[in-house]
Amino acid sequence: MTNNDVRSKLTSRFTATAVSASMVLLLVPLGAGAASAAPAPAGTGQSAVPAAPAPAAAPLTNLGHLNFLMDTVPLSPVEGHTTYQLDRNPSAQAPWTYADKKADGSYTRIGGGDLDPATGHWSQGAFNADDIARTAVVYLRHWQQTGDPASKERAFQTLRALTYLQTTSGPNAGNVVLWQQPDGTLTPSAKPVELPDPSDSAESYWLARTVWALGEGYAAFASADPAFASFLQERLQLALGSLNKQSLGKYGTYDTADGAKVPAWLISGGADASGEAVLGLASYVKAAPGDRVATTALAHLSEGVAAMSSGSGTEWPFGAILPWNKSRTLWHAWGGMAPAAVATASTVLQQPRLLDAAVKDSAQFTPQLLAAGGPDNAWSPTPGEAQIAYGVDSRVQSLVATARAANAPGLLDVAAIAAGWFFGANPSGAPAYNRATGAAIDGIEPDGRVNPNSGAESTIHALLTMLALDANPGLKTKALGINRTVSTHGLSVIEAESGTIAGNGTVVKPASAWTGEANISGGAYVALKAGGSLSLPLPAAEEPRNIYPIVNQGTASSGTTSWTTDKGPLGSTRNGGAGAQGITDAPGILFPFALRRALPAGAAAVVGTTDGDVALDALLVQPQLSTVSVSGDAGASTLYVSAAPNRTERQVNLPAGFRLNQEAFDASGRPVTPGPQQNAADRSGRVAVAPGGFTWVTFVRN
């Protein structure tokens, strides 16, 4: 389950997801040791001398904490709910939803919502389908990778628990009840209310995750336990029957969202939910290629997910697969498995075109995400929110899957940086995953404060990353060598209200920053009338930068705003004309628009002058060469990320006796052939970056 506070600004998007309103984000201050690790100036080179890498042979995957979260769930037959061999074994196993850390370092398992001491019931429940499904995936993958019989048994029992939650008869057959009490009682309608309500009355995120677990479960048990695999197959077909009556029944139709065409057949309107279903379907179809219904569902969902790819290296959101068809300006890391899904599906279905969306997200967007400060849980459209294990794992899984499918080894360098979050390369400066216990913290705020609790979702996704690292020894070694983020130099925000208004204009602070589709950055914007202007100072930089004015466009035409510097014009943005509202929750669109020209090096201010009414929220400022500098047992390294139209070079300071080792990749993550002057560049400290690509740089001794 995800943390409500992490997503509090995005309430409209997440009302339909399983969130415990009683879950409070407990934060502890950044420790003095971590605070002393001040970032070095970005792009100025590195002086740290590499140390010998630490041994990486021992498995990273420790199931101890997840096993602690597990409990026995009594099961009894009720109308519409049963499971495999219930008559012989009237119980199963499931993880508690949350675990609060106590002062002595141990944890207390708790459920969602408020506890009624008289009944022992929680207003939501102790166990939930979302976490049960993903717990099954962890145990399945661990069993498949290691042959561990205990993980096989736990996978078996969690799948039995999950299928008990699936409704088997009546109008809601195939859908899934979300919550369950410690005594096995189902809670179809939780408090606070979550949509759909009752939770099995329509398709949902938990139905999508059930498909994920059932698909991977069938593939794993097909030869080990054919009878159980056949049961899982029947339940997967039941789930697909429900989806085919709901979202998948709309295949080939499109909705309108602020003038853009978006697929109408995504599960719960999301590429996020659909992507997780695709992961399960891809495993299933690979094991059962003759199932036409499942193959068709896989193809249709994958097509819909890929259709949510948006932007480019120089257009927001820079190639990301957007998660929600009701917003063109919201991306979130939570549930961000879509690139992994379409990359995997492209191979199973032998449809290379699906891979394009995964490559753009992984090779163009994710490096920009990391350079902007790391895997923030949301860009809406400005980067913000806490960082959580689910979001980090989604990046790692997607980078690894896309690297494999696209033969793009450069993505593994990016994956190493993302995975380093778990080992200390994060805003807290401390490990987010405890290798000795298998616990993972529930989140890190931008200022480094930590939620020390370790609930099921955080534990699950930390373990999924550890499983991926254990399965990829080279990536594992590189990720373990990263335990500190030295500096980031990437996308930044200049608030409109920080500027100087000339003419008719004012700062407006709306009652809510949430527009229904996105967030007003900083909770305020500048409203200008015709003839008004806004001058925004920028930090000095000796490099070109791409500027994206964030305009809250209305649907009616309202003229344009022209953007200039003392070095000349940059371009213009429309004040209105946002396009038909369609299925979105509010008319108009809050969007970062690209300008025709980059801000020249040395320019220190941008001025917007309007000929009509306009609402200006902020400027997004993107260096044409961003950086992420990291360090650890493997030494110091920097990822250079291009948003420039041409090849870019950067001079860095070399420690005495060292030269550069450069691995350059293009905008798809594939290697760039070194030029004849590469050796000279390595010895002189000159870094070269392909247009739209990235270069991984480390120091090596001469």
C-alpha positions in Angstrom: 0.0 0.0 0.0 1.2 3.5 -0.7 1.6 6.3 1.8 -1.3 8.8 1.7 0.9 11.7 2.7 3.3 11.2 -0.2 0.4 11.7 -2.6 -1.7 14.2 -0.7 -1.4 16.8 -3.4 -2.7 14.4 -6.0 -6.0 13.5 -4.4 -8.1 13.5 -7.5 -5.9 11.0 -9.2 -5.5 8.7 -6.3 -9.0 8.6 -4.9 -9.5 5.4 -6.7 -6.5 3.7 -5.2 -6.0 1.9 -1.9 -4.8 4.6 0.5 -5.0 4.5 4.3 -6.1 7.9 5.4 -5.0 7.1 8.9 -1.4 6.5 7.9 0.7 9.4 9.0 4.1 10.0 7.4 6.4 9.9 10.4 9.5 11.9 9.6 12.8 12.0 11.4 15.5 14.6 10.8 18.4 14.0 8.6 21.3 12.8 10.7 24.3 14.9 11.4 26.5 12.4 9.5 24.4 12.6 6.4 24.1 16.3 6.6 27.9 16.7 6.5 27.9 15.2 3.0 27.3 18.5 1.3 26.9 18.3 -2.5 29.8 19.4 -4.6 29.2 22.0 -7.4 27.7 20.3 -10.4 29.7 20.0 -13.5 33.0 21.1 -12.0 34.7 17.7 -12.0 35.5 15.3 -9.2 38.5 15.0 -6.9 37.7 11.7 -5.0 40.2 8.9 -5.6 38.4 5.6 -6.3 38.6 2.9 -3.7 38.5 -0.8 -4.4 34.9 -2.0 -4.9 33.3 -4.0 -2.0 32.6 -7.7 -2.6 29.2 -8.2 -4.2 28.9 -12.0 -4.1 26.5 -12.3 -1.1 22.8 -12.2 -2.1 21.1 -8.8 -1.5 17.6 -10.3 -1.3 16.7 -10.9 2.4 13.2 -12.0 3.0 13.3 -11.7 6.7 11.2 -8.6 7.1 8.6 -9.7 4.5 8.4 -13.0 6.4 7.8 -11.1 9.6 4.9 -9.2 7.9 3.3 -12.5 6.9 0.4 -14.0 8.9 -2.0 -16.9 8.7 -5.4 -15.8 7.5 -8.4 -18.0 8.4 -10.6 -18.7 5.4 -14.2 -19.9 5.3 -16.4 -20.4 2.3 -18.8 -17.5 1.8 -20.9 -16.7 -1.2 -18.8 -15.8 -4.2 -15.5 -16.4 -2.4 -13.4 -19.6 -2.3 -9.9 -20.7 -3.1 -7.8 -23.7 -4.0 -8.2 -26.7 -1.7 -10.2 -24.6 0.8 -11.9 -27.8 2.2 -8.5 -29.3 3.0 -6.7 -26.1 4.1 -9.0 -23.5 5.5 -6.3 -20.8 5.9 -3.7 -19.1 3.8 -1.0 -16.5 4.2 -0.9 -12.7 3.6 1.3 -9.7 4.7 0.1 -7.1 7.1 -0.3 -3.8 5.3 1.9 -1.6 7.5 4.7 -1.9 10.1 5.5 0.9 12.5 9.0 1.1 13.8 9.4 1.2 17.6 12.0 3.0 19.6 14.0 -0.3 20.2 14.2 -0.8 16.4 11.6 -3.5 16.2 8.3 -3.2 14.3 4.6 -3.5 15.1 2.4 -4.9 12.4 -0.7 -2.8 11.8 -3.7 -2.6 9.4 -5.2 0.2 7.5 -7.6 2.7 9.1 -8.7 2.7 12.7 -8.7 -0.3 15.0 -11.9 -1.3 16.8 -10.6 -3.0 20.0 -13.9 -4.8 20.6 -13.9 -6.6 17.3 -10.2 -6.6 16.3 -11.3 -5.2 13.0 -9.7 -2.2 11.2 -11.8 0.3 9.4 -10.0 -0.8 6.2 -8.4 -4.1 7.0 -5.3 -5.9 8.0 -4.5 -7.4 4.6 -5.1 -6.1 1.1 -5.2 -7.5 -2.4 -2.6 -5.0 -3.7 0.1 -6.2 -1.3 -0.9 -9.8 -1.4 -0.5 -9.9 -5.2 2.9 -8.2 -5.2 4.1 -10.3 -2.2 3.3 -13.4 -4.3 5.4 -11.9 -7.1 8.4 -11.5 -4.7 8.2 -15.1 -3.5 7.6 -16.5 -7.0 10.7 -14.7 -8.4 12.8 -15.7 -5.4 11.7 -19.3 -5.8 12.5 -19.2 -9.5 15.9 -17.6 -9.0 17.1 -19.6 -6.1 15.0 -22.8 -5.9 14.1 -22.0 -2.3 11.2 -24.4 -1.3 10.1 -22.0 1.5 9.5 -19.3 -1.1 7.6 -21.7 -3.3 5.3 -22.5 -0.3 4.8 -18.9 0.5 4.0 -18.1 -3.1 1.5 -20.9 -3.1 -0.2 -19.7 0.1 -0.3 -16.0 -0.9 -1.8 -16.9 -4.3 -4.5 -18.9 -2.4 -5.1 -15.8 -0.2 -5.3 -13.6 -3.2 -7.8 -15.8 -5.2 -10.0 -15.9 -2.1 -10.5 -12.2 -2.5 -11.6 -12.6 -6.1 -15.4 -12.6 -6.5 -16.4 -15.8 -8.4 -20.1 -15.3 -9.1 -22.7 -12.7 -9.7 -22.4 -9.4 -11.6 -19.0 -8.6 -10.1 -17.4 -12.0 -11.0 -13.7 -11.6 -11.8 -13.3 -8.4 -9.8 -11.5 -8.4 -6.5 -12.3 -7.3 -2.9 -9.5 -5.1 -1.6 -9.5 -5.4 2.2 -9.6 -8.4 4.6 -9.6 -8.5 8.4 -7.3 -10.5 10.6 -10.0 -13.1 11.2 -10.5 -13.5 7.4 -13.7 -11.4 7.2 -13.9 -9.4 3.9 -14.3 -5.6 3.9 -15.9 -4.8 0.6 -16.5 -1.2 1.7 -13.7 0.4 3.7 -13.7 3.6 5.7 -12.6 6.1 4.5 -14.4 5.3 1.2 -12.2 4.1 -1.7 -13.3 3.8 -5.3 -14.7 1.6 -6.6 -17.0 1.1 -3.6 -17.7 -1.7 -3.0 -14.1 -2.6 -4.0 -15.2 -5.5 -6.2 -18.0 -3.5 -8.0 -15.7 -2.5 -10.9 -12.2 -3.0 -12.2 -9.4 -1.5 -10.1 -5.7 -1.3 -9.4 -6.0 -4.5 -7.3 -7.6 -6.4 -10.1 -4.7 -5.3 -12.4 -2.2 -6.5 -9.7 -4.1 -9.7 -9.3 -3.6 -10.4 -13.0 0.1 -9.7 -12.5 0.4 -12.3 -9.8 -1.8 -14.9 -11.5 0.2 -14.6 -14.7 3.6 -15.0 -13.0 2.1 -17.7 -10.8 0.8 -19.8 -13.7 4.2 -19.6 -15.4 6.1 -20.7 -12.3 3.7 -23.5 -11.3 2.9 -24.8 -14.8 5.5 -27.6 -14.5 6.0 -27.7 -10.7 2.3 -28.2 -9.8 0.1 -28.5 -12.9 -3.2 -28.8 -10.9 -2.5 -25.5 -9.1 -1.4 -23.8 -12.3 -4.7 -24.9 -13.9 -6.6 -23.3 -11.0 -4.6 -20.0 -11.5 -5.3 -20.2 -15.2 -9.1 -20.4 -14.5 -8.9 -17.4 -12.2 -6.9 -15.4 -14.7 -9.5 -16.2 -17.3 -12.2 -15.1 -14.9 -10.3 -11.8 -14.4 -9.9 -11.2 -18.2 -13.6 -12.0 -18.6 -14.4 -9.1 -16.3 -11.9 -6.7 -18.0 -13.3 -7.6 -21.4 -16.7 -6.4 -20.2 -15.2 -3.2 -18.9 -12.1 -1.4 -20.1 -10.9 -3.9 -22.7 -14.4 -3.9 -24.2 -13.6 -0.3 -25.3 -10.5 -1.3 -27.3 -9.9 0.8 -30.3 -11.9 3.8 -29.0 -10.4 7.0 -27.8 -11.3 9.8 -25.4 -10.3 13.4 -25.5 -8.2 15.0 -22.7 -7.6 18.7 -23.2 -7.7 18.3 -26.9 -5.5 15.2 -27.1 -6.6 11.8 -28.1 -6.0 9.2 -25.3 -6.8 5.4 -25.2 -10.2 4.6 -23.6 -9.4 1.0 -22.8 -6.8 1.3 -20.0 -7.6 -0.4 -16.7 -9.0 2.3 -14.4 -7.9 4.8 -17.0 -4.2 4.2 -16.2 -1.1 3.1 -17.9 0.2 2.4 -14.4 -2.5 -0.2 -13.5 -2.5 -1.6 -17.1 1.3 -1.9 -17.1 1.3 -4.2 -14.0 -1.4 -6.4 -15.6 0.8 -6.5 -18.7 3.7 -7.9 -16.7 1.5 -10.8 -15.6 0.0 -11.4 -19.0 3.4 -11.4 -20.6 4.6 -14.1 -18.3 1.4 -16.1 -18.8 1.4 -15.8 -22.6 5.0 -16.8 -22.8 4.1 -20.0 -20.9 0.7 -20.5 -22.6 1.1 -19.1 -26.1 -2.1 -20.8 -27.4 -4.4 -18.7 -25.2 -5.9 -16.3 -27.7 -8.0 -14.4 -25.2 -4.9 -13.7 -23.0 -2.7 -12.9 -26.0 -5.3 -10.4 -27.3 -5.6 -8.8 -23.9 -1.8 -8.5 -23.7 -1.6 -6.9 -27.1 -4.4 -4.5 -26.5 -3.3 -3.3 -23.1 0.3 -3.0 -24.3 -0.8 -0.8 -27.2 -2.8 1.4 -24.8 0.1 1.8 -22.4 2.5 2.7 -25.3 0.0 5.2 -26.5 0.5 7.2 -23.3 4.1 8.0 -24.3 4.5 11.8 -24.4 7.0 14.5 -25.2 10.7 14.2 -26.3 14.1 15.1 -25.0 13.2 18.8 -25.2 9.4 18.6 -24.7 7.8 17.9 -21.3 7.6 15.2 -20.0 10.7 14.3 -22.0 9.5 10.9 -23.3 7.8 9.6 -20.1 4.8 7.3 -20.3 2.1 9.2 -18.6 0.1 7.2 -16.1 -3.4 8.6 -16.3 -5.5 9.3 -19.4 -7.3 12.2 -17.5 -4.2 14.3 -17.2 -1.5 15.4 -19.7 0.6 17.1 -17.0 0.9 14.5 -14.2 3.6 11.8 -14.0 4.2 9.8 -10.9 6.9 7.3 -10.0 4.4 5.3 -7.9 3.1 2.5 -10.1 5.6 3.4 -12.8 6.1 -0.1 -14.3 4.8 0.9 -17.7 8.2 0.9 -19.5 9.1 -2.5 -18.1 5.7 -3.7 -19.2 5.8 -2.6 -22.8 9.5 -3.6 -23.1 8.7 -7.1 -22.0 5.5 -7.3 -24.1 7.4 -6.2 -27.2 9.5 -9.4 -26.9 6.7 -11.8 -26.0 4.4 -10.5 -28.8 7.3 -9.8 -31.2 6.1 -6.3 -31.7 9.2 -4.0 -31.8 7.1 -0.9 -32.1 6.0 -1.2 -28.5 9.6 -0.9 -27.5 9.8 2.7 -28.7 7.8 4.0 -25.7 9.9 2.1 -23.2 13.2 3.4 -24.8 12.0 7.0 -24.7 11.0 6.7 -21.1 14.1 4.8 -20.0 16.8 6.5 -22.1 15.5 10.1 -22.2 13.1 10.8 -19.3 14.7 8.7 -16.5 18.2 10.3 -16.8 16.5 13.7 -16.6 14.5 12.6 -13.6 17.7 11.5 -11.8 19.5 14.7 -12.7 16.6 16.8 -11.3 17.2 15.3 -7.9 16.2 11.7 -8.1 13.0 9.6 -8.4 10.6 12.1 -6.9 7.2 10.5 -6.6 5.5 13.1 -8.8 6.0 15.7 -11.5 2.8 17.6 -11.6 4.2 19.2 -13.8 7.1 20.4 -11.6 9.2 17.8 -9.7 8.0 17.3 -6.1 6.8 14.9 -3.4 8.8 12.4 -1.4 10.8 9.5 -2.9 9.5 6.0 -2.2 10.7 2.4 -2.8 7.9 1.7 -5.2 9.0 4.6 -7.5 12.6 3.7 -7.3 11.9 0.0 -8.1 9.7 1.0 -11.0 12.7 2.8 -12.5 15.1 -0.1 -11.9 12.7 -2.7 -13.3 12.0 -0.6 -16.4 15.6 0.2 -17.1 16.7 -3.5 -16.8 13.8 -4.7 -18.9 14.3 -2.1 -21.6 18.1 -2.6 -21.7 17.5 -6.3 -22.3 14.7 -5.9 -25.0 16.4 -3.0 -26.8 20.0 -4.2 -26.5 20.8 -0.9 -24.8 23.5 -1.5 -22.2 23.7 2.2 -21.3 20.5 1.9 -19.5 22.2 -0.4 -17.0 24.4 2.5 -16.0 21.3 4.6 -15.3 19.8 1.6 -13.4 22.9 1.5 -11.2 22.3 5.1 -10.1 18.6 4.5 -9.5 19.3 1.4 -7.5 22.0 3.2 -5.5 19.1 5.0 -3.8 18.6 1.9 -1.6 22.3 2.0 -0.5 22.5 5.7 0.4 22.5 7.7 -2.8 19.3 9.5 -1.8 18.3 12.8 -0.1 18.9 11.3 3.4 22.4 10.1 2.7 21.6 6.8 4.5 20.7 3.3 3.2 17.0 2.9 2.5 17.2 -0.9 2.6 18.6 -2.9 5.5 20.5 -5.9 4.0 20.7 -7.5 7.4 17.0 -7.6 8.0 15.3 -7.0 4.6 13.4 -3.9 5.9 13.0 -0.8 3.7 12.0 2.7 4.9 8.6 4.0 3.8 9.9 7.2 2.2 12.3 10.1 2.1 11.2 13.8 1.9 13.1 16.2 -0.4 14.9 17.7 2.7 16.1 14.3 3.8 13.7 13.5 6.5 12.9 9.8 6.7 9.8 7.8 7.4 11.4 4.9 9.3 8.4 2.6 9.1 8.6 -0.4 6.8 5.2 -1.5 5.4 4.5 -4.2 2.9 4.7 -2.0 -0.2 8.1 -0.6 0.6 9.4 -4.0 1.5 8.0 -5.6 -1.6 9.6 -3.2 -4.0 12.9 -3.0 -2.3 13.0 -6.8 -2.6 12.0 -6.7 -6.3 15.0 -4.4 -6.9 17.3 -6.7 -4.9 16.1 -9.7 -6.9 16.8 -7.8 -10.1 20.3 -7.0 -8.9 21.0 -10.5 -7.7 20.0 -11.7 -11.2 22.4 -9.2 -12.9 25.8 -9.5 -11.3 27.5 -6.7 -13.3 24.6 -4.3 -12.4 24.7 -5.4 -8.8 28.4 -4.7 -8.5 28.0 -1.2 -10.0 25.0 -0.4 -7.9 26.7 -1.5 -4.6 29.5 0.8 -5.5 27.2 3.8 -5.2 26.1 5.0 -1.8 26.1 8.8 -2.0 24.7 11.4 -4.3 27.4 14.1 -4.5 25.4 16.5 -6.6 22.7 16.9 -9.1 22.4 19.6 -11.8 19.2 19.4 -13.8 15.7 20.6 -14.2 14.9 23.5 -11.8 11.9 25.7 -11.1 11.7 29.5 -11.0 8.4 30.5 -9.4 6.4 33.2 -11.3 5.7 34.9 -8.0 9.4 35.4 -7.4 9.6 37.8 -10.4 8.9 41.5 -10.9 5.5 42.5 -12.4 5.1 45.5 -14.6 1.8 46.8 -15.7 -1.5 45.2 -14.8 -0.8 42.0 -12.9 -1.0 40.4 -9.5 0.1 37.3 -7.5 -2.9 34.9 -7.0 -3.0 32.2 -4.3 -5.8 29.8 -5.0 -7.6 28.0 -2.2 -6.2 24.7 -3.6 -3.0 24.1 -5.6 -4.6 21.1 -7.2 -6.4 22.0 -10.5 -8.0 18.6 -11.0 -5.1 17.5 -13.3 -1.9 19.0 -11.9 -0.5 21.2 -9.1 0.1 25.0 -9.1 3.8 25.1 -8.3 4.4 26.8 -4.9 0.7 27.3 -4.4 0.6 30.6 -6.3 0.7 32.1 -9.8 0.9 35.4 -11.5 -2.1 36.8 -13.4 -1.3 39.3 -16.1 -3.6 41.5 -18.2 -2.9 42.7 -21.7 0.3 44.8 -21.8 1.6 43.4 -18.5 4.9 41.8 -18.2 6.8 39.5 -15.7 10.6 39.6 -15.3 12.1 36.5 -13.8 15.7 36.4 -12.6 17.7 33.2 -13.2 20.9 32.0 -11.7 23.9 32.7 -13.9 25.1 29.9 -16.0 27.8 29.5 -18.6 25.8 27.1 -20.7 22.6 27.2 -22.8 19.4 26.2 -21.1 16.0 25.2 -22.4 13.1 27.2 -20.9 9.6 25.9 -20.4 7.0 28.5 -19.2 4.3 26.9 -17.3 1.0 28.4 -18.4 -2.4 27.6 -17.0 -4.2 27.8 -20.4 -7.9 28.3 -20.5 -10.0 26.9 -23.2 -10.9 30.3 -24.8 -8.4 32.1 -27.0 -6.6 34.9 -25.1 -3.6 36.0 -27.1 0.0 35.1 -26.5 2.9 35.8 -24.2 6.2 36.6 -25.8 9.4 35.6 -24.0 12.7 37.5 -24.4 16.1 38.0 -22.8 18.6 40.8 -23.2 20.2 38.6 -25.9 17.0 38.3 -28.0 13.6 36.6 -28.3 13.1 33.0 -27.2 9.6 32.4 -28.5 6.0 32.7 -27.4 3.3 30.7 -25.6 -0.5 30.8 -26.1 -2.5 32.1 -23.2 -5.6 30.1 -24.0 -6.9 27.6 -26.6 -6.2 24.6 -24.5 -8.5 22.3 -26.4 -11.7 20.4 -25.5 -11.8 19.3 -21.9 -13.1 15.8 -22.6 -12.7 13.4 -19.8 -10.4 15.6 -17.6 -11.6 16.8 -14.3 -11.2 20.5 -15.1 -11.2 22.7 -18.3 -7.9 24.1 -19.4 -4.4 22.8 -18.9 -1.4 23.7 -16.7 1.5 22.8 -19.0 5.2 23.6 -19.5 5.5 24.7 -23.1 8.7 24.5 -25.1 10.1 27.7 -26.7 11.7 27.9 -30.1 15.1 29.0 -28.9 17.3 28.1 -25.9 18.3 30.6 -23.4 21.9 31.7 -24.3 24.8 31.2 -21.9 25.2 34.1 -19.6 21.6 35.3 -19.8 20.4 36.2 -16.3 16.7 37.0 -16.7 13.7 36.0 -18.8 10.8 38.5 -19.5 7.3 37.5 -20.5 5.0 40.2 -22.0 1.4 39.4 -22.8 -1.2 40.8 -25.1 -4.1 39.1 -23.3 -5.1 37.7 -20.0 -2.7 34.9 -18.8 -2.0 32.8 -15.7 1.8 32.2 -15.4 2.8 29.6 -12.8 6.6 29.1 -13.2 9.5 28.5 -15.5 11.1 25.1 -15.8 14.7 25.5 -16.6 16.6 22.6 -18.2 20.4 22.7 -18.6 21.3 21.4 -22.1 23.9 19.3 -20.2 22.6 17.9 -16.9 24.6 15.9 -14.4 24.3 13.3 -11.6 27.5 12.8 -9.6 27.7 9.8 -7.3 30.3 8.1 -5.2 30.9 5.1 -3.1 33.2 2.1 -2.8 33.6 2.0 -6.6 34.9 5.6 -6.6 33.4 8.8 -8.1 31.3 8.8 -11.2 29.1 11.3 -13.1 26.3 10.7 -15.6 26.2 13.6 -18.2 22.7 13.9 -19.7 22.1 15.9 -22.9 19.1 18.0 -23.9 21.0 19.7 -26.6 20.5 19.4 -30.4 24.2 18.8 -31.1 27.1 16.9 -29.6 28.2 18.6 -26.4 31.6 18.7 -24.7 32.5 19.5 -21.1 35.9 19.9 -19.6 36.4 18.4 -16.1 39.2 18.6 -13.6 41.3 15.4 -13.4 43.1 14.3 -10.2 46.8 13.9 -10.8 47.7 10.5 -12.2 44.1 9.8 -13.5 42.3 9.8 -16.8 38.7 9.6 -17.7 36.9 6.4 -18.6 33.9 7.4 -20.8 31.0 5.2 -21.9 28.9 7.3 -24.4 25.4 6.3 -25.4 22.9 7.8 -27.8 19.3 8.8 -27.1 18.2 5.1 -27.1 20.9 4.0 -24.6 23.0 2.3 -27.3 26.8 2.8 -27.4 28.3 5.6 -29.5 31.4 4.5 -31.3 34.4 6.4 -29.9 36.1 8.8 -32.3 39.8 8.8 -33.2 40.5 11.5 -30.6 38.9 9.6 -27.7 42.2 8.7 -26.0 43.3 12.3 -26.0 40.0 13.4 -24.7 40.2 10.9 -21.9 43.6 12.1 -20.8 42.8 15.8 -21.0 39.5 15.5 -19.2 37.2 16.4 -22.0 33.7 14.7 -21.8 31.7 14.2 -25.0 27.9 13.7 -25.0 25.8 12.7 -27.9 22.7 14.8 -28.7 19.9 13.7 -26.5 22.1 10.9 -25.1 24.2 10.4 -22.0 27.8 9.6 -21.0 28.9 7.7 -18.0 32.3 8.9 -16.7 34.6 7.5 -14.1 38.2 8.1 -13.1 40.8 5.5 -13.7 44.6 5.5 -12.9 46.9 6.1 -15.8 
